[in-house]
Amino acid sequence: MACAGAVAIAAACLALAEILGGLALGLIAGHGRADLFPFVAVRPWLFLILMMALAGWPPRARLAAALLGLVTASAGEAAWLGWHGGWSGDGALGPIARAGAAGLLMIAVMEAVLRGAAWAGGRHWRWLAAAIGLGVLLSPGMVAWVERAALGSGEAPARSARPPVQLLSGLPLVWSEAGVAATLAGGRAPATMERLGRHFTIRPIATADALAPQGLALIAQPRADAHDLVAIDRWVRAGGRALILTDPDLRWPTQLPPGDPGLPPDAAPLAPLIAHWGLRLVPDRAAMLAIREVMVGGMHYHIRPGAPGRLSGEGAACAILADGLAADCAIGAGRALVVADADWLLDDLWVGMGSHGTDRFRRLADNGAWAVALLDDLAGLGPRHPADAVLWIESDSAWQAGWLVALCPALALLAGGLIGRRRCNNAPVVPNISQTYPQAANKHKGGTGTDFRHTDR
């Protein structure tokens, strides 16, 4: 049986490798948030390495090292999350418990691989086990499945009852700029619109005259003339609620030639309307692609606009938000949230790599979630589910600040393991001597060689 100190050392090495590997991966990849994703990404490979390295150990000692390492790594990661404020809100233990359960599953799989290879026999059964383990991890979708099992869904669930939202826009948000046929042939809408479509029923309209009374609308860089501006103003004053995107310096990519009537307006088409509401809009090229921190419904959002403008107020009807990026206006019986940018709907500004690039573990910013939150706020539905929230870490120095906290449990276990290993090495060895050969009977065994008994004569 392996010494308890050796088991603790192996477990500490696993925990240290997972924590250091996860922190380094997150830093190199620019993950920029406090969650378990980078740690879960390296965990299956480390389990494979550990189980192969301890293949010669008794199964109980090997499993004890793996389980103790999993618990220690989870404790360090929980401490790191707490350092960055990741324990605020409800259900904080859920991600840790789910990731731990996925880790137990990986340990069971690797142990089964080892025992199966040992049962198959042969001089090189360890190499066979390593090959099978690599094959399991490299099989299509296996690591991604483990990540999803450990982290759960990274997106808020779709709403069962989806409120209708009218869409008036000159941007290709629903239909491809090449036409309806291209859209039906496989053209993809921006990820922001796909996200909105899971929570709202999007109903495109052609002109402002088609706005339903007292409804909810997304008005994004429309082709609007004076008649449309008057219609929008009347609709809002009569009780309409609108999210209005008006961009003074639109950078939306297009394949259409200059002068094509299908091009979206490159300047703010609604500038006269918002000026009528007391807002002044100017380009703000110094803030291009700069991250903005905004709050909606008590939740923080990390927004990356394109080439935004800056709003300033000249009346009491509008409150300026996010350092001039947005404004909240009470107009008559209605309400309008005005954003001085339309490029922030583009995928390139916030969608991460991979098929799940919009979920909270991979996205680069909260643009899509912010769009949902703004329309939710206008509809009076309150904030989205906190499971979709991201705790962003603003700088590399802030990311590194929690390293020592995360490493403390593993370092403590390593110190304890070294002490225990030293005691094992210094423990006296007591030989187990047993009599295995016949000996002559000794009548004096257990007594002395002289008989001192007194005999009366």
Buried (B, 14 or more C-beta within 10 A) or exposed (E): EBBBBBBBBBBBBBBBBBBBBBBEBBBEBEBBBBBBBBBBBBBBBBBBBBBBBBBEBEEEBBBBBBBBBBBBBBBBBBBBBBBBEBBEEEEEEEBBEBBBEBBEBBBEBBBEBBEEBBEEEEEEBBEBBBEBBBEBBEEEEBBEEBBBBBBBEBBBEEBEEBBEBBBBBBBBBBBBBBEEEEBEEEBEBBBBBBBBBEBBEBBBBEBBEEBEEEBBBBBBBBBBEEEBBBBBBBBBEBEBBBBBBBBBBBEBEBEEEEEEEEBBBBEBBBBEBBEEBBBBBBBBEEBBEEBBEBEBEEBEBBBBBBBBBBBBBEEEBBEBBBBBBBBBBBBBEBBBBBBBBBBBBBBEBBBBEEEBBBBBBBBBBBBBBBBBBBBBBBBEBEBBEEBBBBBBBEEEEBBEBBBEBBBBBBBBBBEBBBEBBEEEEEEEEEEEEEEEEEEEEEEEEEEEEEEEEEEEE
